[in-house]
Amino acid sequence: MPNSRPDSAKQAAPQKALDLEIKDAQLIFNSVWNELIDDYGEEELTFPREIFWLNGAPGAGKGTQTRFIMEYCGLTARPIVVSDLLNSPEARRLKDAGMMVGDREVTSLLMRRLLDPVNDTGVVVDGFPRTKVQVECLKLFYQKLAALRSKYLGSELEVRFHKPIFHIVVLYVDEAVSVNRQLQRGRMVQEHNRQVESTGTGILKELRKTDLDVDAARNRYRTFKEITYESLTSLREIFHYHFINAQQTIEEVQQSIVEELKYQTSLELDQRTNDIISWIPVASDIVLHARQQLVERLENYTLHNAELMERVVGVITGKFMPIVIRHAVSGRAYINSEDALFDDPLALAMFIDVFSERGYQAAVDIRQEEIPDRVDLSTGKVHTRRKRVYRFSIHFQGSVIRRGH
């Protein structure tokens, strides 16, 4: 019987690709952010109070719903349409210089447009993010805004740095509806332009090539489905949103948008609550440099507490590892110890760090137990003493036992 298990290399490939995209996004965003600081100064990086990130399939009605969102939320700033940014004078200069307008350039153009004071109270961004790298840049952007708020909280500059409020609105239609709407839009633009040319009044509208050809329209939709749609799903790790069915009537879609925005708002912490808990670091910030900090701690142990370090390692190798090895299949070992060595908090810290460096997840629970010590013969009273028991839990990737077929 052929082996039905997925090949480990095939499983690792998507994760490796994702790791590379995250790394690329970090390099891109950090580069863009540092340029903004150089050009404007950190204290001038005042971004909109609210940003509505609108995305969706071709023909989903983003233009119509952008106007609705602006009216519903009382936004006065013109929407930032990413496709227009790509045709802006800044983008044309990049193209004229022979440069591609990729993720980095799009992110930079967008960040600079967001800094325009006209967007201060809120703005709709149409068409970002569209790639996995842009999605990761959006996550990093949110983290930077939260960090700025925390940094300047309580200072005279606090008013410039709001708690970031991101609303995610994703409109979805299936392929058949998308293709039909794209072609219908093409016919309407053609008719409009014919009237403008024949009457000499009005303004010609842009006619997209994808609105004229079935195959081109279908390919544009599939590009959205395979790249943008898949990328957007990972935003759920941080933000709350649902895909909105845009195949309904305009009124029904708008009602769905209202319900979605109310839902997202209900899940947002208010400013005061956010400020109170903002002093607690975000988990992703802690783990970012965890490896470097672990190495630094271990080196300091060896430099300043070598004797204690050697005793801890001796206990690990002599008493703990034989038990851990016996649990190699399950990957979980629970070990009790009454060794007085661990009465020293530094020894416990060393224990956990040594296991962490070797790829284990180690934790300890300290328990106080009352045990009989002696009996007072004159009164019959049993005297007890407290005993410390250290319960260690050590987890690691267990072995996979291959079974016969």
Protein Blocks (a to p, Z undefined) as FASTA:
>chain_A
ZZfbdcfklmmmmmmmmmmmmmmmmmmmmmmmmmmmmmnopklmccdfbdcdddddehil
mmmmmmmmmmmnopabdcddfklmmmgmklmmmmmnopacdfklmmmmmmmmmmpmklmn
occdehiafbfklmmmmmmmmmmmmmmmmmmgoiaklmmmccdddddddddddfklmmmm
mmmmmmmmmmmmmmmmmnopajdddddfklmbfklmmmmmmmmmmmmmmmmmmmmmmmgc
ddddfkbcfklmmmmmmmmmmmmmmmpccfklmmmmmmpccfklmmmmmmmmmmmmmmmm
mmmmmmmmmmmmmmmmmmmmmmmmmmmmnopacdddfbfklmpmklmmmmmmmmmmnopa
cddddddddddfbdcfknopacdddddddddddddddddddddZZ
